[in-house]
Amino acid sequence: MDNLLHFIMPNLPFLIFIGVFPLMLYLGYLGRQKQKAKMKDIAMKLGLQLSEGQLFQQMSSQPQRLSNAREFNTYQASQKLAGNSFLKELVAMMTPLSLTGKYKGYEARITVVKRDKTTYTEFKTAFPRPLGLGLKINANSLLLKQFILGQKGKEVQSGNEPFDKKIQVTGSDPLKIKYLMTLENQRSLLDLFSDHPATKVDDQGISVSVRGFVDDYQKCSAVLDKMTAVAVKLNPA
């Protein structure tokens, strides 16, 4: 008994680790499976495709040519790993799940990510063509104003006080941007920013970050609807 205690006490942290770590992996695996099932349902109802992440795709795909025995052995090992559903999910857990595809004529992406131990659902709608205006649209804030002073973009005032008070617009071509900021477009932007203050618009498209995992297709659809409503105004597909 004394010998057993002499072994356990110095190695107690390691013994706890090897007991708890597999449990944490398994709980993570179960959580991933649950999240994946919900995202598959969202994908089906919104007409999008579920993406497992680049690492998983590399494991599952066959290379065009295997030049030597070492590459062939590596490929065989990766295929065995890809064939084990539990191990495959553990590897895939290192990359976020994404939904991609066309939504109302625009390329859309929904990704679930973790930042600082907090889960976010990120939505992106891509414009069919870059605007080429150096456009940046964000929620207005004093900190943002101070940051913009040191940037190349110039602040663009619409002349509509409720809009200018809530939303910061900058760009390299103020005249074209001001022409783009019609009252109708301002209303669409205000509608989007009122629901999602963490919205960003640039020459490439629109992105919205929502705290937590948005696991309901109707909620996802509502976010994408507001984003595409703005996209149609700024850059018709």
C-alpha positions in Angstrom: 0.0 0.0 0.0 2.8 2.3 0.9 4.5 1.6 -2.4 1.3 2.4 -4.2 1.0 5.8 -2.4 4.6 6.6 -3.1 3.9 6.0 -6.8 0.6 7.9 -6.9 1.4 11.1 -5.0 4.3 12.3 -7.2 2.5 11.3 -10.3 -1.0 12.6 -9.3 -1.2 15.5 -11.8 -0.2 13.3 -14.7 -2.7 10.6 -13.6 -5.5 13.2 -13.4 -4.5 14.5 -16.8 -4.6 11.1 -18.5 -7.9 10.4 -16.9 -9.5 13.8 -17.7 -8.0 14.5 -21.2 -9.7 11.6 -23.0 -13.0 12.6 -21.3 -12.6 16.1 -22.6 -11.9 14.8 -26.1 -14.9 12.6 -26.0 -17.2 15.4 -24.8 -15.7 17.7 -27.5 -16.5 15.0 -30.1 -20.1 14.7 -28.9 -20.5 18.5 -29.1 -19.0 18.5 -32.6 -21.4 15.8 -33.7 -24.4 17.7 -32.3 -23.2 21.0 -33.9 -22.6 19.2 -37.2 -26.1 17.7 -37.3 -27.7 21.1 -36.7 -25.6 22.7 -39.4 -26.5 19.9 -41.9 -30.1 20.7 -41.2 -29.5 24.5 -41.8 -27.6 23.7 -45.0 -30.4 21.6 -46.3 -33.1 24.2 -45.6 -31.1 27.1 -47.0 -29.6 25.3 -50.0 -26.0 25.5 -48.8 -23.2 23.0 -48.5 -21.5 21.8 -45.3 -17.7 22.1 -45.4 -15.6 20.1 -42.9 -12.6 22.4 -43.2 -9.4 22.3 -45.4 -7.6 19.8 -43.2 -10.4 17.2 -43.4 -10.7 17.8 -47.2 -7.0 17.1 -47.6 -7.3 13.9 -45.7 -10.3 12.7 -47.7 -9.1 13.7 -51.2 -6.9 11.6 -53.4 -3.7 13.3 -54.7 -3.3 13.6 -58.5 0.0 11.6 -58.5 2.1 9.7 -55.9 5.7 10.0 -56.9 7.3 7.6 -54.5 6.7 4.9 -51.9 6.9 7.3 -49.0 4.1 9.5 -50.4 2.0 6.3 -51.1 2.5 5.1 -47.4 1.6 8.6 -46.1 -1.5 8.6 -48.3 -2.5 5.1 -47.1 -2.1 6.2 -43.5 -4.2 9.3 -44.0 -7.0 7.2 -45.7 -7.0 4.8 -42.7 -7.4 7.8 -40.4 -10.1 9.3 -42.6 -11.9 5.9 -42.5 -12.1 6.0 -38.7 -15.1 8.2 -38.0 -14.1 9.0 -34.4 -10.5 9.9 -35.2 -11.6 11.8 -38.3 -13.9 13.9 -36.2 -11.1 14.6 -33.6 -8.9 15.8 -36.4 -11.7 17.8 -38.0 -12.4 19.5 -34.7 -9.2 21.6 -35.3 -11.0 23.4 -38.1 -14.4 25.2 -38.0 -17.5 24.0 -39.7 -18.8 26.2 -42.5 -21.8 26.4 -44.8 -21.1 27.8 -48.2 -23.1 28.4 -51.4 -25.4 30.8 -53.2 -28.1 32.6 -51.3 -30.4 34.8 -53.2 -27.8 35.2 -56.0 -24.8 36.0 -53.7 -22.0 33.8 -52.5 -22.6 33.2 -48.8 -20.7 31.6 -46.0 -21.7 30.8 -42.4 -18.8 29.7 -40.1 -18.9 28.8 -36.4 -15.6 29.9 -34.7 -14.2 30.4 -31.2 -12.4 33.5 -30.1 -11.1 34.0 -26.6 -13.1 30.9 -25.5 -16.4 32.5 -26.8 -18.3 31.0 -29.7 -19.4 33.2 -32.6 -21.4 32.6 -35.8 -19.9 34.6 -38.7 -21.9 35.4 -41.8 -20.4 36.6 -45.0 -22.0 37.8 -48.2 -19.6 38.4 -51.1 -20.2 41.0 -53.8 -20.1 39.7 -57.4 -17.6 42.5 -58.2 -15.3 44.5 -55.9 -16.5 48.0 -55.5 -13.1 49.6 -55.9 -13.9 52.5 -53.6 -11.8 51.6 -50.6 -15.1 51.4 -48.8 -15.3 50.7 -45.0 -18.7 50.8 -43.2 -18.8 50.1 -39.5 -20.8 51.0 -36.4 -19.8 54.5 -35.4 -17.6 54.9 -32.3 -15.1 57.4 -30.9 -12.4 54.8 -30.9 -13.1 54.1 -34.6 -12.9 57.8 -35.4 -9.5 58.1 -33.8 -8.3 55.0 -35.7 -9.5 56.3 -39.0 -7.6 59.6 -38.6 -4.4 57.7 -39.3 -5.8 55.7 -42.3 -5.9 56.6 -46.0 -9.7 56.5 -46.2 -11.6 59.7 -45.8 -14.8 59.9 -43.7 -17.9 60.4 -45.8 -20.8 62.3 -44.2 -24.3 61.6 -45.8 -25.9 64.7 -44.3 -28.5 62.5 -42.7 -27.9 63.0 -38.9 -29.5 59.7 -37.7 -27.4 57.7 -40.2 -24.1 59.6 -39.6 -24.5 59.3 -35.9 -24.9 55.5 -36.0 -22.8 54.4 -38.9 -19.2 55.3 -39.9 -18.5 55.4 -43.7 -15.0 55.9 -45.1 -13.3 55.4 -48.5 -10.9 56.5 -51.1 -13.5 58.0 -53.4 -15.8 60.2 -51.2 -17.9 61.5 -54.2 -18.8 58.1 -55.5 -19.5 56.8 -52.0 -21.8 59.7 -51.2 -23.6 59.0 -54.5 -24.0 55.4 -53.4 -25.4 56.4 -49.9 -28.9 57.1 -51.1 -31.7 57.4 -48.5 -32.9 54.0 -49.5 -29.5 52.5 -49.1 -29.1 54.2 -45.8 -32.3 52.7 -44.5 -31.1 49.2 -45.5 -27.8 49.7 -43.7 -29.5 51.2 -40.6 -31.9 48.1 -40.5 -28.9 45.8 -40.7 -26.7 47.6 -38.1 -29.7 48.0 -35.7 -30.0 44.3 -35.4 -26.3 43.5 -35.8 -23.9 46.3 -34.6 -20.9 44.1 -35.3 -21.5 44.4 -39.1 -18.7 45.3 -41.5 -19.0 46.3 -45.1 -16.0 46.8 -47.5 -15.3 46.5 -51.2 -15.5 42.7 -51.2 -18.8 42.3 -49.3 -20.6 42.2 -46.0 -19.7 40.4 -42.8 -21.8 40.0 -39.6 -20.6 38.4 -36.4 -23.2 37.0 -33.9 -22.2 35.9 -30.4 -23.1 32.3 -29.8 -23.9 29.4 -32.2 -26.9 30.3 -34.3 -28.4 26.9 -34.6 -31.8 27.8 -36.1 -32.2 28.0 -39.9 -34.8 30.7 -39.7 -32.5 32.9 -37.6 -29.7 32.3 -40.1 -32.0 33.1 -43.0 -33.1 36.3 -41.3 -29.4 37.5 -41.0 -28.6 36.6 -44.6 -31.9 38.3 -45.8 -30.8 41.6 -44.2 -27.3 41.2 -45.6 -28.5 40.5 -49.1 -30.9 43.4 -48.9 -27.9 45.7 -48.5 -25.9 43.8 -51.1 -28.6 44.3 -53.7 -28.5 48.1 -53.1 -24.7 48.5 -53.1 -23.7 45.9 -55.7 -26.5 44.1 -57.6 -25.8 40.5 -58.6 
